[in-house]
Amino acid sequence: MVSGRELRADHGIYLPIFSGLSHNGVEMSQQELVRYEEQDKIAIITLDDPPANTYTHEMMAQLDAAIVRARFADDVEVIVITGAGEKFFCAGANIGMLNSVTPGFKYCFCLHANETLNRLEHTPKLVIGALNGHTVGGGLEIAMATDIRIARRDAGKVGLPEVSLGVLPGTGGTQRLVRIVGKSAAIKLMAEGTTFGFDTAKELGLVDDVIDAESRDDFLAKVLDYARQFTTPNKATKAVGLIKRSVQTGSELPFELALTLERELQAQLFASEDAKEGIAAYVEKRKAEFKGR
């Protein structure tokens, strides 16, 4: 699990979480707000501040550390992010916190959240968002930084209602939403500030799948079952990571440069053990046994 003061990653790297950080000049507490565990080559990161799992800078710092830990862990091949409890994945930024800090703190808070979610998006491992409940505001912004989003049917609402507070979705919401649903739909959804169910979210492309589950634990078990197909020996995890890299980076480049990136990443894969195994298995008409190398 992520500790309050520091976290040790696999390569002997110490990652200070709260050293020197303060909230309006007051040293932040060491409460555990993000849980980290590993299971069957999957890192499970849980936002854990019930009932709504709203995030402060403290929680975002712990989420950041958990992302780095999963990135460095050689035995982690897939990351799953979910929320604690039955009702919320995450309701976004803690409004009480925002009401009590300076404009300068708010700016740095948004900047660090941007950096954290970019780090999640850039990590060359598949990230699955397990949306177990309401996913609104900054909670949806976290979810949109994952690669595949799976939601529990009838468990909550989705939306970016920040306009009702007189602000915009400021931790990547305006930019990631437009890239998912298009310009006019993104402006409409954010300007109206409405929330809607997961089935509607799937129609919009915000959610990739909606599944039935009797409880949060049942839902998470089903998501983990789904996630295991992307771990070795079932899948060539290096290829999955570079597919993600090609899409995430290439989609922001001019087309010819994106094709260049794709070719370079493909060259890396052609030299990998998994590509040799996959091609040989196909020729020999057997199931490939991938090692992630």
C-alpha positions, -999 to 999 in steps of 0.1 A, spaced: 0 0 0 10 36 -4 24 50 28 19 85 41 54 97 41 72 78 14 68 49 -10 95 25 -21 93 14 -57 108 -18 -71 141 -3 -82 151 10 -47 137 45 -56 122 64 -27 94 87 -37 86 114 -11 49 122 -12 44 150 13 79 163 21 77 201 20 41 202 9 16 222 29 -20 233 27 -22 271 34 10 268 53 -1 238 73 17 205 69 -6 180 53 -18 149 72 -5 114 65 -39 99 60 -40 71 35 -63 83 7 -52 60 -21 -48 23 -16 -23 3 -38 -22 -35 -42 -10 -60 -67 -29 -91 -78 -21 -114 -107 2 -89 -125 -25 -62 -120 -20 -31 -99 -52 -20 -83 -53 17 -73 -83 27 -52 -94 62 -44 -103 59 -8 -120 89 9 -156 79 13 -183 86 8 -176 106 -24 -138 100 -28 -133 137 -36 -97 146 -41 -75 171 -25 -39 179 -34 -29 153 -8 -49 126 -25 -36 136 -59 0 134 -46 -7 98 -34 -23 89 -67 7 103 -85 30 81 -63 9 50 -69 10 56 -107 48 58 -105 50 27 -84 29 7 -109 50 21 -137 83 9 -122 70 -25 -110 83 -51 -134 56 -76 -124 27 -52 -131 14 -54 -166 -21 -37 -162 -33 -10 -140 -69 -8 -127 -82 24 -110 -114 23 -90 -132 40 -61 -139 28 -26 -175 21 -16 -207 14 -35 -218 49 -46 -188 68 -60 -159 63 -83 -150 99 -76 -170 132 -73 -140 153 -83 -121 180 -65 -130 186 -28 -150 219 -30 -144 227 7 -107 225 0 -110 248 -30 -131 273 -10 -103 276 16 -72 281 -5 -56 309 -25 -60 314 -62 -22 306 -65 -28 273 -47 -57 265 -69 -35 270 -100 -8 248 -87 -34 222 -77 -47 220 -112 -12 220 -127 -1 190 -105 -34 172 -113 -26 177 -150 9 163 -145 -4 133 -126 -30 124 -152 -5 129 -180 18 106 -162 -10 80 -161 -17 85 -198 19 82 -207 27 51 -187 33 23 -212 9 -1 -195 -28 -5 -202 -49 14 -177 -85 4 -170 -109 27 -152 -134 6 -131 -162 31 -126 -181 16 -97 -203 46 -90 -209 83 -97 -181 97 -119 -185 134 -121 -164 165 -124 -128 158 -117 -137 121 -112 -146 120 -149 -114 138 -157 -94 110 -139 -115 84 -158 -109 100 -192 -71 96 -186 -75 58 -185 -73 38 -217 -104 16 -213 -134 26 -191 -158 0 -177 -188 10 -157 -212 -7 -133 -248 -4 -147 -272 18 -128 -245 26 -102 -243 63 -108 -241 94 -131 -214 108 -154 -208 145 -163 -188 176 -160 -210 201 -141 -183 226 -132 -201 254 -150 -226 254 -121 -197 266 -99 -187 293 -124 -156 275 -135 -146 250 -163 -133 214 -160 -97 224 -152 -78 192 -148 -79 180 -184 -117 179 -189 -121 203 -217 -92 188 -237 -99 151 -232 -136 154 -236 -133 170 -270 -109 143 -281 -135 117 -272 -168 131 -282 -160 159 -307 -162 197 -304 -199 205 -305 -209 176 -282 -181 185 -257 -192 222 -256 -228 212 -252 -222 188 -224 -199 211 -205 -220 243 -211 -252 225 -200 -234 209 -171 -258 180 -170 -251 145 -157 -264 113 -173 -263 75 -168 -235 51 -179 -256 37 -208 -258 72 -223 -221 76 -216 -214 45 -236 -234 59 -265 -212 90 -264 -180 69 -263 -171 81 -228 -175 46 -215 -164 15 -234 -185 -11 -216 -213 -12 -190 -218 -44 -170 -242 -57 -145 -229 -64 -110 -247 -71 -77 -221 -52 -56 -189 -32 -60 -168 -63 -51 -187 -83 -78 -181 -55 -103 -144 -53 -95 -140 -91 -98 -155 -89 -133 -132 -60 -143 -102 -80 -130 -113 -110 -150 -114 -88 -181 -80 -72 -173 -63 -106 -170 -66 -112 -208 -41 -83 -212 -14 -100 -190 12 -125 -200 12 -152 -212 -22 -143 -228 -11 -111 -244 22 -95 -257 23 -67 -231 51 -48 -247 30 -46 -279 0 -34 -259 22 -7 -243 35 5 -276 1 4 -292 -9 28 -264 22 49 -269 16 51 -307 -21 62 -302 -15 86 -273 14 104 -289 6 99 -326 -29 113 -323 -13 147 -314 12 147 -343 9 156 -380 -1 124 -399 33 118 -415 52 122 -382 27 99 -366 34 73 -392 71 77 -385 65 71 -348 44 40 -357 72 26 -378 98 32 -351 77 15 -325 70 -14 -348 108 -18 -354 112 -22 -316 85 -49 -316 99 -68 -345 131 -72 -325 113 -84 -294 110 -120 -281 73 -118 -281 71 -109 -318 93 -139 -326 71 -161 -304 38 -147 -319 49 -152 -355 63 -187 -348 31 -197 -330 10 -186 -359 31 -206 -384 31 -237 -361 -6 -234 -355 -3 -232 -317 -12 -207 -290 15 -182 -283 31 -180 -248 41 -144 -244 66 -132 -218 64 -94 -222 99 -92 -237 
